[in-house]
């Protein structure tokens, strides 16, 4: 890879990472707004869990596969730009919601837009970098999730603090409260980014990646390939999706845990969680990419699965103590440590999807993975914590800990089953 090509490849990664940052800001800001939204719309924890999980993941999951099919046929930058613009507008539409139903519909739109980003980006990155550098490139892109979550907590907390003292105003006969304004404010930067990416991001090869758009396998052929490689993909999809359950549960419910257990304001909570996400979360993503690359260079063909298992073991150990935290500082330290470990699946799970399938299937394999990842991770993680908090524990910390511990244990068992088949597949490659 020449210096110019190398620099352009990393520029594209940086822009896509920025889009990922904005996507997580737009999805994550809801968690900090839990108390005013619950009060204004009179929601239970279970309903709020559905807004965080099902409302977002329903279209995020189902749209991912057809959008990924487009990414295997048409210019990926165009798909990425359209996705960024769509979810940004949908985020602003959340600021117009006046009921559980209208907010649910707006969140569907956010998920539908964000479905177009990662499958197309993963495929794009795999064409820009050789296999031995893929872990780091994907790791940098994946850091956008924690940059976004951290910025959402930090800036979101500050914006909430700024507008919370404002009285509700009436615009066109509709009452606009402070949380409505927050959604409208955070949606605007994505529109600007979409325009910038339209100018700067191009396909890495003329003609659409070696002519793949001219002869793309059908979706049935993709499923036949996954069935043929089920010894790899069943543990991969289910194991890493369970790790995503832990990640999304932590990101979605730690604000409520800290605010309710220790009486924190949204601004104070946002500051703590923002720093934790920006430091420990990003460090976990980068460390997983580094560990996977080091293991690969050392000859470990099962490196992605080992990396995922290490993350699951760490998450299980750190989150088990969360319900017993005696102070806000101890709780924050445990949350930060858990965020480090639950961030580890991003690079290894993506690497498997870009290494095992043939190039013309990569985007759709990513879309299928994200389908399961969303329904298992987002829907089950968020909704299960809310349900347990409402009906079993009456304490969000205990509910959160139980979900993460259970998901981590199952993930370890599943990922262990995928190690040998993946290593054998790697041994067969030239």
Number of C-alpha atoms within 10 A of each C-alpha: 10 7 8 8 12 12 12 17 20 17 14 23 23 16 18 30 24 20 28 25 24 29 27 21 26 27 23 23 27 23 24 27 21 21 18 14 22 15 10 12 13 12 16 15 21 19 18 25 27 23 25 27 28 26 24 28 30 20 21 27 24 20 21 31 24 16 22 29 23 19 29 26 18 19 18 25 23 17 20 27 24 18 25 29 21 21 29 28 19 24 31 22 21 27 21 21 18 16 13 17 12 14 21 21 17 24 31 23 25 30 31 24 29 32 30 29 25 25 31 30 26 24 25 25 21 22 18 22 18 12 16 13 14 25 29 23 24 26 27 21 29 28 26 25 28 28 25 27 33 29 25 30 33 25 19 29 25 17 20 22 16 13 16 17 9 10 10 15 12 10 8 7 7 11 12 18 20 22 25 21 18 24 24 18 15 20 24 16 14 25 17 13 19 21 14 13 19 14 10 12 20 16 17 17 11 9 13 17 18 11 13 16 17 12 10 15 15 12 15 9 12 19 16 12 17 18 13 11 16 16 16 24 22 17 22 29 23 20 30 33 26 30 32 29 28 35 26 24 29 25 21 28 23 22 25 23 23 25 18 15 18 15 13 16 17 26 19 19 24 29 20 22 27 25 18 26 30 23 17 20 29 26 21 26 30 26 20 28 29 18 20 28 24 15 17 17 12 10 11 16 21 22 24 32 29 21 24 30 26 15 24 32 17 18 29 23 16 21 27 17 16 22 18 11 15 11 11 17 12 14 23 19 17 21 25 24 21 29 32 27 31 29 32 35 30 26 31 27 23 25 22 20 24 22 14 20 18 13 17 23 27 27 31 27 28 27 28 24 24 25 24 20 24 28 22 22 27 32 25 23 31 31 23 22 29 26 21 20 20 16 12 13 13 13 19 25 25 21 24 28 22 21 22 29 20 14 24 29 18 15 26 24 14 21 25 17 17 22 21 16 18 22 18 13 14 15 10 7 7 4
